[in-house]
């Protein structure tokens, strides 16, 4: 490969967004419309972590049968959107909300 050629980029993950994170400033440096929710490998992992405290230990298996697309839609029903960027989950809202 010549120096002017670039390797092909993988297709973008639809849940990934570019949010500039200053590693020195941490989550406090985020724009007001982005809320840092924690470190999770995916949005599904975040949703499961939010639901686990609400489920009795004896029926935790129910989480395996949930339609996560519908769970996500419920979490985003207020107009916000969930995104993952570099292993960090954020909720974004329109600037006027």
PDB file as gemmi writes it, atoms N, CA and C in Angstrom:
CRYST1    1.000    1.000    1.000  90.00  90.00  90.00 P 1                      
ATOM      1  N   UNK A   1       0.861  -1.168   0.000  1.00  0.00           N  
ATOM      2  CA  UNK A   1       0.000   0.000   0.000  1.00  0.00           C  
ATOM      3  C   UNK A   1       0.905   1.227   0.000  1.00  0.00           C  
ATOM      4  N   UNK A   2       0.641   2.142  -0.901  1.00  0.00           N  
ATOM      5  CA  UNK A   2       1.467   3.345  -0.962  1.00  0.00           C  
ATOM      6  C   UNK A   2       1.098   4.297   0.166  1.00  0.00           C  
ATOM      7  N   UNK A   3       1.960   5.289   0.394  1.00  0.00           N  
ATOM      8  CA  UNK A   3       1.728   6.221   1.498  1.00  0.00           C  
ATOM      9  C   UNK A   3       0.510   7.101   1.268  1.00  0.00           C  
ATOM     10  N   UNK A   4       0.050   7.217  -0.002  1.00  0.00           N  
ATOM     11  CA  UNK A   4      -1.127   8.056  -0.266  1.00  0.00           C  
ATOM     12  C   UNK A   4      -2.432   7.283  -0.110  1.00  0.00           C  
ATOM     13  N   UNK A   5      -2.353   5.955  -0.034  1.00  0.00           N  
ATOM     14  CA  UNK A   5      -3.557   5.152   0.126  1.00  0.00           C  
ATOM     15  C   UNK A   5      -3.852   4.940   1.605  1.00  0.00           C  
ATOM     16  N   UNK A   6      -5.103   4.936   1.918  1.00  0.00           N  
ATOM     17  CA  UNK A   6      -5.535   4.681   3.295  1.00  0.00           C  
ATOM     18  C   UNK A   6      -6.242   3.335   3.336  1.00  0.00           C  
ATOM     19  N   UNK A   7      -6.090   2.606   4.439  1.00  0.00           N  
ATOM     20  CA  UNK A   7      -6.823   1.348   4.538  1.00  0.00           C  
ATOM     21  C   UNK A   7      -8.325   1.627   4.610  1.00  0.00           C  
ATOM     22  N   UNK A   8      -9.135   0.705   4.135  1.00  0.00           N  
ATOM     23  CA  UNK A   8     -10.586   0.937   4.184  1.00  0.00           C  
ATOM     24  C   UNK A   8     -11.053   1.034   5.632  1.00  0.00           C  
ATOM     25  N   UNK A   9     -11.981   1.927   5.858  1.00  0.00           N  
ATOM     26  CA  UNK A   9     -12.549   2.115   7.197  1.00  0.00           C  
ATOM     27  C   UNK A   9     -13.729   1.172   7.358  1.00  0.00           C  
ATOM     28  N   UNK A  10     -13.905   0.613   8.561  1.00  0.00           N  
ATOM     29  CA  UNK A  10     -15.076  -0.238   8.783  1.00  0.00           C  
ATOM     30  C   UNK A  10     -16.340   0.622   8.738  1.00  0.00           C  
ATOM     31  N   UNK A  11     -17.472   0.016   8.417  1.00  0.00           N  
ATOM     32  CA  UNK A  11     -18.707   0.802   8.400  1.00  0.00           C  
ATOM     33  C   UNK A  11     -18.990   1.343   9.796  1.00  0.00           C  
ATOM     34  N   UNK A  12     -19.550   2.539   9.889  1.00  0.00           N  
ATOM     35  CA  UNK A  12     -19.817   3.119  11.202  1.00  0.00           C  
ATOM     36  C   UNK A  12     -20.909   2.352  11.939  1.00  0.00           C  
ATOM     37  N   UNK A  13     -20.759   2.272  13.243  1.00  0.00           N  
ATOM     38  CA  UNK A  13     -21.792   1.694  14.097  1.00  0.00           C  
ATOM     39  C   UNK A  13     -22.896   2.741  14.203  1.00  0.00           C  
ATOM     40  N   UNK A  14     -24.155   2.396  13.953  1.00  0.00           N  
ATOM     41  CA  UNK A  14     -25.225   3.401  13.993  1.00  0.00           C  
ATOM     42  C   UNK A  14     -25.401   4.041  15.366  1.00  0.00           C  
ATOM     43  N   UNK A  15     -24.909   3.385  16.426  1.00  0.00           N  
ATOM     44  CA  UNK A  15     -25.037   3.955  17.761  1.00  0.00           C  
ATOM     45  C   UNK A  15     -23.840   4.815  18.150  1.00  0.00           C  
ATOM     46  N   UNK A  16     -22.791   4.808  17.341  1.00  0.00           N  
ATOM     47  CA  UNK A  16     -21.594   5.581  17.663  1.00  0.00           C  
ATOM     48  C   UNK A  16     -21.741   7.002  17.156  1.00  0.00           C  
ATOM     49  N   UNK A  17     -21.338   7.936  17.958  1.00  0.00           N  
ATOM     50  CA  UNK A  17     -21.326   9.337  17.576  1.00  0.00           C  
ATOM     51  C   UNK A  17     -19.976   9.909  17.956  1.00  0.00           C  
ATOM     52  N   UNK A  18     -19.609  10.975  17.294  1.00  0.00           N  
ATOM     53  CA  UNK A  18     -18.370  11.656  17.642  1.00  0.00           C  
ATOM     54  C   UNK A  18     -18.678  12.707  18.690  1.00  0.00           C  
ATOM     55  N   UNK A  19     -18.207  12.466  19.879  1.00  0.00           N  
ATOM     56  CA  UNK A  19     -18.311  13.434  20.965  1.00  0.00           C  
ATOM     57  C   UNK A  19     -16.894  13.668  21.444  1.00  0.00           C  
ATOM     58  N   UNK A  20     -16.436  14.896  21.338  1.00  0.00           N  
ATOM     59  CA  UNK A  20     -15.084  15.198  21.783  1.00  0.00           C  
ATOM     60  C   UNK A  20     -15.028  15.141  23.295  1.00  0.00           C  
ATOM     61  N   UNK A  21     -14.166  14.272  23.788  1.00  0.00           N  
ATOM     62  CA  UNK A  21     -14.011  14.085  25.226  1.00  0.00           C  
ATOM     63  C   UNK A  21     -12.601  14.514  25.600  1.00  0.00           C  
ATOM     64  N   UNK A  22     -12.497  15.468  26.480  1.00  0.00           N  
ATOM     65  CA  UNK A  22     -11.196  15.877  26.984  1.00  0.00           C  
ATOM     66  C   UNK A  22     -10.851  14.950  28.138  1.00  0.00           C  
ATOM     67  N   UNK A  23      -9.869  14.043  27.961  1.00  0.00           N  
ATOM     68  CA  UNK A  23      -9.572  13.074  29.020  1.00  0.00           C  
ATOM     69  C   UNK A  23      -9.162  13.728  30.330  1.00  0.00           C  
ATOM     70  N   UNK A  24      -8.630  14.942  30.255  1.00  0.00           N  
ATOM     71  CA  UNK A  24      -8.209  15.638  31.478  1.00  0.00           C  
ATOM     72  C   UNK A  24      -9.414  16.207  32.233  1.00  0.00           C  
ATOM     73  N   UNK A  25     -10.404  16.698  31.496  1.00  0.00           N  
ATOM     74  CA  UNK A  25     -11.553  17.343  32.129  1.00  0.00           C  
ATOM     75  C   UNK A  25     -12.623  16.342  32.528  1.00  0.00           C  
ATOM     76  N   UNK A  26     -12.703  15.207  31.833  1.00  0.00           N  
ATOM     77  CA  UNK A  26     -13.692  14.192  32.161  1.00  0.00           C  
ATOM     78  C   UNK A  26     -15.088  14.579  31.747  1.00  0.00           C  
ATOM     79  N   UNK A  27     -16.102  13.900  32.304  1.00  0.00           N  
ATOM     80  CA  UNK A  27     -17.492  14.136  31.904  1.00  0.00           C  
ATOM     81  C   UNK A  27     -17.975  15.557  32.128  1.00  0.00           C  
ATOM     82  N   UNK A  28     -17.353  16.313  33.022  1.00  0.00           N  
ATOM     83  CA  UNK A  28     -17.797  17.683  33.279  1.00  0.00           C  
ATOM     84  C   UNK A  28     -17.597  18.578  32.066  1.00  0.00           C  
ATOM     85  N   UNK A  29     -16.754  18.176  31.104  1.00  0.00           N  
ATOM     86  CA  UNK A  29     -16.478  19.008  29.936  1.00  0.00           C  
ATOM     87  C   UNK A  29     -17.480  18.803  28.803  1.00  0.00           C  
ATOM     88  N   UNK A  30     -18.473  17.951  28.980  1.00  0.00           N  
ATOM     89  CA  UNK A  30     -19.439  17.671  27.918  1.00  0.00           C  
ATOM     90  C   UNK A  30     -20.360  18.862  27.688  1.00  0.00           C  
ATOM     91  N   UNK A  31     -20.843  19.023  26.443  1.00  0.00           N  
ATOM     92  CA  UNK A  31     -21.832  20.073  26.194  1.00  0.00           C  
ATOM     93  C   UNK A  31     -23.094  19.812  27.013  1.00  0.00           C  
ATOM     94  N   UNK A  32     -23.862  20.840  27.267  1.00  0.00           N  
ATOM     95  CA  UNK A  32     -25.057  20.683  28.102  1.00  0.00           C  
ATOM     96  C   UNK A  32     -26.060  19.689  27.526  1.00  0.00           C  
ATOM     97  N   UNK A  33     -26.041  19.483  26.242  1.00  0.00           N  
ATOM     98  CA  UNK A  33     -27.021  18.593  25.635  1.00  0.00           C  
ATOM     99  C   UNK A  33     -26.610  17.127  25.702  1.00  0.00           C  
ATOM    100  N   UNK A  34     -25.386  16.826  26.157  1.00  0.00           N  
ATOM    101  CA  UNK A  34     -24.930  15.436  26.265  1.00  0.00           C  
ATOM    102  C   UNK A  34     -24.725  15.099  27.740  1.00  0.00           C  
ATOM    103  N   UNK A  35     -25.362  14.031  28.178  1.00  0.00           N  
ATOM    104  CA  UNK A  35     -25.243  13.575  29.571  1.00  0.00           C  
ATOM    105  C   UNK A  35     -24.486  12.253  29.593  1.00  0.00           C  
ATOM    106  N   UNK A  36     -23.389  12.228  30.310  1.00  0.00           N  
ATOM    107  CA  UNK A  36     -22.580  11.011  30.439  1.00  0.00           C  
ATOM    108  C   UNK A  36     -23.298  10.057  31.387  1.00  0.00           C  
ATOM    109  N   UNK A  37     -23.525   8.806  30.944  1.00  0.00           N  
ATOM    110  CA  UNK A  37     -24.265   7.836  31.740  1.00  0.00           C  
ATOM    111  C   UNK A  37     -23.384   6.744  32.336  1.00  0.00           C  
ATOM    112  N   UNK A  38     -22.177   6.582  31.825  1.00  0.00           N  
ATOM    113  CA  UNK A  38     -21.279   5.582  32.375  1.00  0.00           C  
ATOM    114  C   UNK A  38     -20.530   4.824  31.302  1.00  0.00           C  
ATOM    115  N   UNK A  39     -19.637   3.969  31.760  1.00  0.00           N  
ATOM    116  CA  UNK A  39     -18.830   3.142  30.852  1.00  0.00           C  
ATOM    117  C   UNK A  39     -19.523   1.803  30.632  1.00  0.00           C  
ATOM    118  N   UNK A  40     -19.915   1.552  29.399  1.00  0.00           N  
ATOM    119  CA  UNK A  40     -20.569   0.308  29.007  1.00  0.00           C  
ATOM    120  C   UNK A  40     -20.099  -0.044  27.611  1.00  0.00           C  
ATOM    121  N   UNK A  41     -19.985  -1.329  27.319  1.00  0.00           N  
ATOM    122  CA  UNK A  41     -19.502  -1.750  25.999  1.00  0.00           C  
ATOM    123  C   UNK A  41     -20.520  -1.505  24.897  1.00  0.00           C  
ATOM    124  N   UNK A  42     -21.796  -1.369  25.260  1.00  0.00           N  
ATOM    125  CA  UNK A  42     -22.842  -1.142  24.262  1.00  0.00           C  
ATOM    126  C   UNK A  42     -24.052  -0.515  24.946  1.00  0.00           C  
ATOM    127  N   UNK A  43     -24.968  -0.060  24.135  1.00  0.00           N  
ATOM    128  CA  UNK A  43     -26.213   0.488  24.678  1.00  0.00           C  
ATOM    129  C   UNK A  43     -27.026  -0.621  25.324  1.00  0.00           C  
ATOM    130  N   UNK A  44     -27.007  -1.806  24.741  1.00  0.00           N  
ATOM    131  CA  UNK A  44     -27.724  -2.939  25.337  1.00  0.00           C  
ATOM    132  C   UNK A  44     -27.170  -3.247  26.736  1.00  0.00           C  
ATOM    133  N   UNK A  45     -25.859  -3.189  26.893  1.00  0.00           N  
ATOM    134  CA  UNK A  45     -25.256  -3.435  28.212  1.00  0.00           C  
ATOM    135  C   UNK A  45     -25.709  -2.371  29.210  1.00  0.00           C  
ATOM    136  N   UNK A  46     -25.813  -1.128  28.765  1.00  0.00           N  
ATOM    137  CA  UNK A  46     -26.314  -0.050  29.627  1.00  0.00           C  
ATOM    138  C   UNK A  46     -27.765  -0.319  30.026  1.00  0.00           C  
ATOM    139  N   UNK A  47     -28.598  -0.670  29.053  1.00  0.00           N  
ATOM    140  CA  UNK A  47     -30.013  -0.926  29.349  1.00  0.00           C  
ATOM    141  C   UNK A  47     -30.169  -2.073  30.340  1.00  0.00           C  
ATOM    142  N   UNK A  48     -29.413  -3.142  30.135  1.00  0.00           N  
ATOM    143  CA  UNK A  48     -29.464  -4.286  31.067  1.00  0.00           C  
ATOM    144  C   UNK A  48     -29.061  -3.839  32.474  1.00  0.00           C  
ATOM    145  N   UNK A  49     -28.020  -3.039  32.567  1.00  0.00           N  
ATOM    146  CA  UNK A  49     -27.559  -2.574  33.880  1.00  0.00           C  
ATOM    147  C   UNK A  49     -28.619  -1.709  34.564  1.00  0.00           C  
ATOM    148  N   UNK A  50     -29.386  -0.964  33.782  1.00  0.00           N  
ATOM    149  CA  UNK A  50     -30.435  -0.126  34.370  1.00  0.00           C  
ATOM    150  C   UNK A  50     -31.640  -0.961  34.805  1.00  0.00           C  
ATOM    151  N   UNK A  51     -31.883  -2.071  34.110  1.00  0.00           N  
ATOM    152  CA  UNK A  51     -33.038  -2.917  34.428  1.00  0.00           C  
ATOM    153  C   UNK A  51     -32.758  -3.919  35.547  1.00  0.00           C  
ATOM    154  N   UNK A  52     -31.528  -4.371  35.677  1.00  0.00           N  
ATOM    155  CA  UNK A  52     -31.206  -5.418  36.655  1.00  0.00           C  
ATOM    156  C   UNK A  52     -31.674  -5.107  38.082  1.00  0.00           C  
ATOM    157  N   UNK A  53     -31.511  -3.883  38.593  1.00  0.00           N  
ATOM    158  CA  UNK A  53     -31.983  -3.620  39.961  1.00  0.00           C  
ATOM    159  C   UNK A  53     -33.504  -3.730  40.118  1.00  0.00           C  
ATOM    160  N   UNK A  54     -34.226  -3.648  39.001  1.00  0.00           N  
ATOM    161  CA  UNK A  54     -35.693  -3.696  39.042  1.00  0.00           C  
ATOM    162  C   UNK A  54     -36.232  -5.120  38.959  1.00  0.00           C  
ATOM    163  N   UNK A  55     -35.366  -6.093  38.666  1.00  0.00           N  
ATOM    164  CA  UNK A  55     -35.783  -7.487  38.466  1.00  0.00           C  
ATOM    165  C   UNK A  55     -35.367  -8.313  39.683  1.00  0.00           C  
ATOM    166  N   UNK A  56     -36.272  -9.126  40.189  1.00  0.00           N  
ATOM    167  CA  UNK A  56     -35.954 -10.008  41.314  1.00  0.00           C  
ATOM    168  C   UNK A  56     -34.897 -11.023  40.890  1.00  0.00           C  
ATOM    169  N   UNK A  57     -33.956 -11.348  41.773  1.00  0.00           N  
ATOM    170  CA  UNK A  57     -32.872 -12.271  41.414  1.00  0.00           C  
ATOM    171  C   UNK A  57     -33.357 -13.608  40.849  1.00  0.00           C  
ATOM    172  N   UNK A  58     -34.458 -14.118  41.316  1.00  0.00           N  
ATOM    173  CA  UNK A  58     -34.949 -15.415  40.857  1.00  0.00           C  
ATOM    174  C   UNK A  58     -35.473 -15.426  39.430  1.00  0.00           C  
ATOM    175  N   UNK A  59     -35.762 -14.250  38.883  1.00  0.00           N  
ATOM    176  CA  UNK A  59     -36.291 -14.192  37.513  1.00  0.00           C  
ATOM    177  C   UNK A  59     -35.416 -13.325  36.609  1.00  0.00           C  
ATOM    178  N   UNK A  60     -34.127 -13.238  36.933  1.00  0.00           N  
ATOM    179  CA  UNK A  60     -33.192 -12.439  36.134  1.00  0.00           C  
ATOM    180  C   UNK A  60     -33.135 -12.923  34.683  1.00  0.00           C  
ATOM    181  N   UNK A  61     -33.480 -14.187  34.456  1.00  0.00           N  
ATOM    182  CA  UNK A  61     -33.481 -14.752  33.108  1.00  0.00           C  
ATOM    183  C   UNK A  61     -34.424 -14.006  32.177  1.00  0.00           C  
ATOM    184  N   UNK A  62     -35.397 -13.289  32.735  1.00  0.00           N  
ATOM    185  CA  UNK A  62     -36.331 -12.534  31.899  1.00  0.00           C  
ATOM    186  C   UNK A  62     -35.616 -11.516  31.013  1.00  0.00           C  
ATOM    187  N   UNK A  63     -34.490 -10.982  31.500  1.00  0.00           N  
ATOM    188  CA  UNK A  63     -33.750  -9.997  30.709  1.00  0.00           C  
ATOM    189  C   UNK A  63     -33.304 -10.564  29.364  1.00  0.00           C  
ATOM    190  N   UNK A  64     -33.065 -11.867  29.301  1.00  0.00           N  
ATOM    191  CA  UNK A  64     -32.635 -12.492  28.055  1.00  0.00           C  
ATOM    192  C   UNK A  64     -33.737 -12.523  27.007  1.00  0.00           C  
ATOM    193  N   UNK A  65     -34.977 -12.330  27.412  1.00  0.00           N  
ATOM    194  CA  UNK A  65     -36.110 -12.429  26.491  1.00  0.00           C  
ATOM    195  C   UNK A  65     -36.721 -11.077  26.143  1.00  0.00           C  
ATOM    196  N   UNK A  66     -36.180 -10.002  26.669  1.00  0.00           N  
ATOM    197  CA  UNK A  66     -36.697  -8.677  26.344  1.00  0.00           C  
ATOM    198  C   UNK A  66     -36.270  -8.262  24.947  1.00  0.00           C  
ATOM    199  N   UNK A  67     -37.131  -7.559  24.266  1.00  0.00           N  
ATOM    200  CA  UNK A  67     -36.793  -6.960  22.980  1.00  0.00           C  
ATOM    201  C   UNK A  67     -36.102  -5.634  23.289  1.00  0.00           C  
ATOM    202  N   UNK A  68     -34.759  -5.645  23.208  1.00  0.00           N  
ATOM    203  CA  UNK A  68     -33.997  -4.462  23.609  1.00  0.00           C  
ATOM    204  C   UNK A  68     -34.306  -3.240  22.744  1.00  0.00           C  
ATOM    205  N   UNK A  69     -34.729  -3.447  21.499  1.00  0.00           N  
ATOM    206  CA  UNK A  69     -35.113  -2.304  20.662  1.00  0.00           C  
ATOM    207  C   UNK A  69     -36.320  -1.588  21.271  1.00  0.00           C  
ATOM    208  N   UNK A  70     -37.258  -2.355  21.836  1.00  0.00           N  
ATOM    209  CA  UNK A  70     -38.431  -1.754  22.472  1.00  0.00           C  
ATOM    210  C   UNK A  70     -38.060  -1.115  23.803  1.00  0.00           C  
ATOM    211  N   UNK A  71     -37.144  -1.750  24.542  1.00  0.00           N  
ATOM    212  CA  UNK A  71     -36.672  -1.162  25.805  1.00  0.00           C  
ATOM    213  C   UNK A  71     -35.988   0.166  25.511  1.00  0.00           C  
ATOM    214  N   UNK A  72     -35.150   0.171  24.474  1.00  0.00           N  
ATOM    215  CA  UNK A  72     -34.447   1.405  24.112  1.00  0.00           C  
ATOM    216  C   UNK A  72     -35.454   2.481  23.713  1.00  0.00           C  
ATOM    217  N   UNK A  73     -36.460   2.108  22.936  1.00  0.00           N  
ATOM    218  CA  UNK A  73     -37.478   3.078  22.523  1.00  0.00           C  
ATOM    219  C   UNK A  73     -38.164   3.690  23.743  1.00  0.00           C  
ATOM    220  N   UNK A  74     -38.397   2.888  24.761  1.00  0.00           N  
ATOM    221  CA  UNK A  74     -39.021   3.394  25.987  1.00  0.00           C  
ATOM    222  C   UNK A  74     -38.084   4.372  26.697  1.00  0.00           C  
ATOM    223  N   UNK A  75     -36.793   4.032  26.769  1.00  0.00           N  
ATOM    224  CA  UNK A  75     -35.821   4.917  27.400  1.00  0.00           C  
ATOM    225  C   UNK A  75     -35.679   6.232  26.629  1.00  0.00           C  
ATOM    226  N   UNK A  76     -35.911   6.200  25.317  1.00  0.00           N  
ATOM    227  CA  UNK A  76     -35.767   7.392  24.481  1.00  0.00           C  
ATOM    228  C   UNK A  76     -37.102   8.085  24.205  1.00  0.00           C  
ATOM    229  N   UNK A  77     -38.159   7.660  24.865  1.00  0.00           N  
ATOM    230  CA  UNK A  77     -39.493   8.200  24.587  1.00  0.00           C  
ATOM    231  C   UNK A  77     -39.642   9.672  24.965  1.00  0.00           C  
ATOM    232  N   UNK A  78     -38.702  10.203  25.741  1.00  0.00           N  
ATOM    233  CA  UNK A  78     -38.745  11.620  26.108  1.00  0.00           C  
ATOM    234  C   UNK A  78     -38.084  12.512  25.058  1.00  0.00           C  
ATOM    235  N   UNK A  79     -37.672  11.919  23.934  1.00  0.00           N  
ATOM    236  CA  UNK A  79     -37.030  12.686  22.874  1.00  0.00           C  
ATOM    237  C   UNK A  79     -35.514  12.634  22.914  1.00  0.00           C  
ATOM    238  N   UNK A  80     -34.953  12.061  23.962  1.00  0.00           N  
ATOM    239  CA  UNK A  80     -33.498  11.929  24.049  1.00  0.00           C  
ATOM    240  C   UNK A  80     -33.047  10.757  23.188  1.00  0.00           C  
ATOM    241  N   UNK A  81     -31.745  10.652  22.960  1.00  0.00           N  
ATOM    242  CA  UNK A  81     -31.176   9.538  22.210  1.00  0.00           C  
ATOM    243  C   UNK A  81     -29.963   9.009  22.965  1.00  0.00           C  
ATOM    244  N   UNK A  82     -29.807   7.690  22.964  1.00  0.00           N  
ATOM    245  CA  UNK A  82     -28.649   7.059  23.595  1.00  0.00           C  
ATOM    246  C   UNK A  82     -27.583   6.815  22.536  1.00  0.00           C  
ATOM    247  N   UNK A  83     -26.329   7.055  22.908  1.00  0.00           N  
ATOM    248  CA  UNK A  83     -25.194   6.867  22.005  1.00  0.00           C  
ATOM    249  C   UNK A  83     -24.058   6.237  22.785  1.00  0.00           C  
ATOM    250  N   UNK A  84     -23.195   5.525  22.073  1.00  0.00           N  
ATOM    251  CA  UNK A  84     -21.985   4.993  22.682  1.00  0.00           C  
ATOM    252  C   UNK A  84     -20.803   5.543  21.892  1.00  0.00           C  
ATOM    253  N   UNK A  85     -19.802   6.007  22.604  1.00  0.00           N  
ATOM    254  CA  UNK A  85     -18.582   6.531  21.984  1.00  0.00           C  
ATOM    255  C   UNK A  85     -17.399   6.073  22.820  1.00  0.00           C  
ATOM    256  N   UNK A  86     -16.548   5.262  22.221  1.00  0.00           N  
ATOM    257  CA  UNK A  86     -15.340   4.767  22.886  1.00  0.00           C  
ATOM    258  C   UNK A  86     -15.635   4.138  24.238  1.00  0.00           C  
ATOM    259  N   UNK A  87     -16.682   3.313  24.289  1.00  0.00           N  
ATOM    260  CA  UNK A  87     -17.019   2.607  25.520  1.00  0.00           C  
ATOM    261  C   UNK A  87     -17.728   3.447  26.567  1.00  0.00           C  
ATOM    262  N   UNK A  88     -18.188   4.626  26.198  1.00  0.00           N  
ATOM    263  CA  UNK A  88     -18.911   5.507  27.120  1.00  0.00           C  
ATOM    264  C   UNK A  88     -20.304   5.752  26.539  1.00  0.00           C  
ATOM    265  N   UNK A  89     -21.309   5.648  27.395  1.00  0.00           N  
ATOM    266  CA  UNK A  89     -22.691   5.841  26.947  1.00  0.00           C  
ATOM    267  C   UNK A  89     -23.138   7.245  27.342  1.00  0.00           C  
ATOM    268  N   UNK A  90     -23.798   7.911  26.390  1.00  0.00           N  
ATOM    269  CA  UNK A  90     -24.298   9.268  26.579  1.00  0.00           C  
ATOM    270  C   UNK A  90     -25.764   9.328  26.198  1.00  0.00           C  
ATOM    271  N   UNK A  91     -26.466  10.253  26.831  1.00  0.00           N  
ATOM    272  CA  UNK A  91     -27.833  10.591  26.427  1.00  0.00           C  
ATOM    273  C   UNK A  91     -27.744  12.005  25.867  1.00  0.00           C  
ATOM    274  N   UNK A  92     -28.227  12.185  24.657  1.00  0.00           N  
ATOM    275  CA  UNK A  92     -28.239  13.531  24.073  1.00  0.00           C  
ATOM    276  C   UNK A  92     -29.668  13.992  23.961  1.00  0.00           C  
ATOM    277  N   UNK A  93     -29.807  15.291  24.115  1.00  0.00           N  
ATOM    278  CA  UNK A  93     -31.122  15.941  24.005  1.00  0.00           C  
ATOM    279  C   UNK A  93     -30.966  17.144  23.092  1.00  0.00           C  
ATOM    280  N   UNK A  94     -32.061  17.558  22.513  1.00  0.00           N  
ATOM    281  CA  UNK A  94     -32.045  18.785  21.713  1.00  0.00           C  
ATOM    282  C   UNK A  94     -31.665  19.940  22.628  1.00  0.00           C  
ATOM    283  N   UNK A  95     -30.974  20.915  22.107  1.00  0.00           N  
ATOM    284  CA  UNK A  95     -30.478  22.020  22.914  1.00  0.00           C  
ATOM    285  C   UNK A  95     -31.604  22.810  23.590  1.00  0.00           C  
ATOM    286  N   UNK A  96     -32.789  22.775  23.030  1.00  0.00           N  
ATOM    287  CA  UNK A  96     -33.885  23.558  23.595  1.00  0.00           C  
ATOM    288  C   UNK A  96     -34.758  22.784  24.575  1.00  0.00           C  
ATOM    289  N   UNK A  97     -34.344  21.559  24.967  1.00  0.00           N  
ATOM    290  CA  UNK A  97     -35.171  20.800  25.919  1.00  0.00           C  
ATOM    291  C   UNK A  97     -34.530  20.787  27.272  1.00  0.00           C  
TER     292      UNK A  97                                                      
END                                                                             
